[in-house]
Amino acid sequence: MEQTTPCIDAAAVQAAGELYQQAAQALLLAYQRNKQATRHHSDGAFKAALHHARLSCEHVAQAHAQLDRALEVSARLSSQAATSVSASQSRSSRSASA
């Protein structure tokens, strides 16, 4: 019996992985900026705290945008995988009945 693997676009898989990685990096930067803002705030340097808080928000927005794109790519890949799996199952059931 022949085993078939789903036809998934390797470039799309790699692109989704890169988007998730970039989002993780942006979230890490946001966390670091937020820590800096907290330190500045506790030291009474409110202008510096505001600056770092704004940068943290920008990093979070970048991560959100990257995750949105990654989810779109992942949803497309998921539907491709489901389509190819159902097609291979129907082929195997036809060959088994013949």
C-alpha positions, 0 to 999 in steps of 0.5 A: 500500500502506497503512503501519500503525504500532503502536498504543502507548499514548503515556502509557505511553511517556512514563511509562517515559521519566520513570521512566528519567529519575528513575532516572538522576537518583537514580543521579547523586545516589548517585554524588555522595553516594558522592564526598562519603563518600569525601572525608569518609573520607579526611579522617577524618570517619567519621561524616559519611562514614557519613551520606553512604554511607547517603544514597548507598544510599538513592538507589541503592534509589530508582533500583532501584525506578524501573528495576523499574517502567520495565522493567515498563512497557517490557515491556508496551509491547514486547508491545503493539508485537509484537502490533500488528505481527504483527496488521498483518502478518497483515492485509497478507498477507490483503489481498495474497492477495485 
